Amino acid sequence: MEGIRFVCRLAMRCREQKLAGPLETNILTKLNPQSVNYDSIADLLMQMKVYTSPSELHGLLCGHMAQGKAFDEERWLAIAATYLERESIEVEKVKKMLRKLYASTLHQLSGSGFDIQLVLPDMESDLSARVKSLGRWCLGFLTGFAASRSSQLSADLYESLDDLQEISDIQSDDLETSEDSEHDLMQVEEYVRMVVILAYSEMNAGLRNHNDSPDNHQPIH
């Protein structure tokens, strides 16, 4: 129950910080049929007999991108293969999916910064499954981000990463399906999205300000 209470507290904090504004737009983006979605990734992973959550895989990608280190498409394929416990990605359809996921995620993060979509089950899915997938997304992000984590993080980012850790630990078994729970979950999804934007913006400052010191982290190529 403590995890569920945390979700409620975090949702309240989101409302206080007025993070609900972009939520409707983000949901519409997430439902864009042209994007790489949860089900299509899940189908391909099943074909490989891999049972990693699509959400966790996308979180891993976002975590690595947010580090602010050079990170190209081929490096992503190698990281994904290791994470999926494969020597390499041999299935062409899976390679294509991973490349598309890389390209679309990088485009979103390096654009306006407000279009990043989390790969999660659609809103018609069971609420407990969506909570679990959000937790797996956060676990993937923290794993990717920690792979080359800098000690030079702002206090806000440190606090936000701690929040993601708590979200990743949430158990959804006792979550009641209700309008309030649905709304709280959407608020927390939006909060997670804003943490990604904060992390990427902070760690990739050179992308947005060419006058930064040469000691800054190198942007993603």
N, C-alpha and C positions, 0 to 999 in steps of 0.2 A: 504493500500500500504506500510505502514511503516514496517509491518511484512515481506513482500516480500523483501523489501530492506535489512532488517536484514539478511535474508537467503543468499542473494547475498554477503553481506559483510562477513558473516561467511564462506561462500564457498571460498571466496578469501583468507581469513585468513588460511583456511585449505590448500589451494594450496601453500601459502607462507611457511607454516610449513611442507610442503611435506607429508601431511597425505594421499595423493591419492595412494601411493604405495601399501598398503595392500588391497585396495578397491576391486580389481578384485577377490582376493581370498575370501574376505568376502562375495561377491555376490554369488560365487559358493557354499560356505558353506550354505548360506541362502536358496539355491534352493535344498539342499539335501533332497530327498523324505523321508528319514528315520527320519528326525527331526520332532518335534512338530511344525506344521505350523499354520499360521493365519486362514486359512479356516477350518481346523479340529477343532480348538478351537471355532471359531465362530459358527459352526454347533452345538456343544455340548451346548454352552451357549444359543442358540436359543431354544434348546429342553427344557431348564430350564426356558424359557421365561425371560431370563436375557439379557439385551441389552448393557452391558458393553463392551467396545472395547477389543478384544483380545490383542491388543498392550498395552493398559492401564494396563491390568492384568499382562502382562509380565514385564512391567516397574515397577509395584508395587513389584513384586518378586525380581527383580534386585536391587531395592532401599533398600529393607530389607536386602538382602544379602550383599550389599556394606557397610552397617553400621558397620560391624565388631563385631556384637553381636552374641551370641549363637542363632542359628535359625535352628531348625530341620524340618523335613518333616511334622510332625503332627502339629507343630506351623503354618506352611504355610497353611495347610488345614483350620485351624481355622481362620487365617487372611483372606484367600480368601473367606470363607463363610461370614464373617462379611462385607467384601467389596462388595460382591454380594447381600447383604441384605438377607442372609439366616441364620437360626440358626445353621445349619450344612450342609455339603455336603452329600446328601443321595444317589444320582445317582452314581452307581458304575463306569460307563464309565467316568463321570466327575472326580471322585476321581482318577481314573487311569491316566487320562490326566494331572491332576494337579501334581500328583506324578512324572510323566514322565517329565513334564516341570521343576519341581524342580531339579530332578536328572541331566537332561541334562544341565541346566543353571549352577548348581554348578560345574559340571565337566568342563565346558568351563571356568568359572571364576577362578577356582582353578588350572587349567592346565597352559598352556603357557601364558595365558592372552591375546592372540591375536586371539582367535577363537570364541569369544562371538558373537552370532548372535541376532539381534533384531527381535522380532516377528512383522512383518509388512506385508501388502499386497504384492503380487508378483509384479514384474516389468511390467506385462501386465495390471495391474489395472490403473484406471484413475489417472492422476497426482495429482489432487486436493484431491482425497481420500487418496493417499499415504502421502501427506503433512499433512492432518488432522490426520491420524493415527500416524505419527511421533510425532505430538503435543500431542496426547493422551498418547503415550508411555512416553514422558518426564513428563507429569503430573503424571502418575502412579509412575515413578521413584522418583520424588520429594516428593510425598506423602509417599512412603515407606521409603525413606531415612530420612525424617523429623520425622518419628515416634520415633526415638531415636537418634536424631542428636547431635553430639558432637560439642562443641565450638572450639575444637582443630583441625581446618582444615587449610591446607596450603592456601596461597593467590591464587595459581593457581586453587585449587579446588573450592574455593569460587567464583572466576570469572567464572569458568566453569558451576557451578550450576546456576549462574545468567543467563548464556547463555541458559541453558535448560529451565529456566523460560520464557525467551523471545520466544523460539521455541514453547513452550506449548501454547502461546497466539496468534500464527500466524493464521490469517484467509486466507483461500486458495481460496475464491470465485473469486477473480480477477486475479488469477494466470494463465498466458498464457502457453499453452502446446507448448514447443519448445525444441530443442536439448540442448540449454543453460540451460533451467529450469531443464531438466532431470539431466544434469550433476551437476548443483548446488545442487539439492536435494540429489544426491548420495554422494556428498562431505559432506553435513551436516549430513547425516546418519552416515558416517564414523566418523565425529567429535563426534557425540553423543556416538558412540561405544567407542571411545578413552576416553571420559569422564567417562564412566562406568569402564573402565580398571583403570583409574587414581584413582577413588573413591575407588574401591575395593582394589587396591594395597596399597593405603595410609591407609585405615581404617583396613585392615587385614594384617598389616605388620608382625605379628607374624607367619603367614603361610609361609612367605618367609625368615624369619630370626629368628631362634630359640634362638639367643643370645640377643634378645631384652629384655628390662626391663619387669618385671612382671606387671608393671602398664599399659602396652599396652592393647589395646582392645583384647578381646578373639576372636580367629578365629571361623568361623562357623563350627559346628559339623555335 
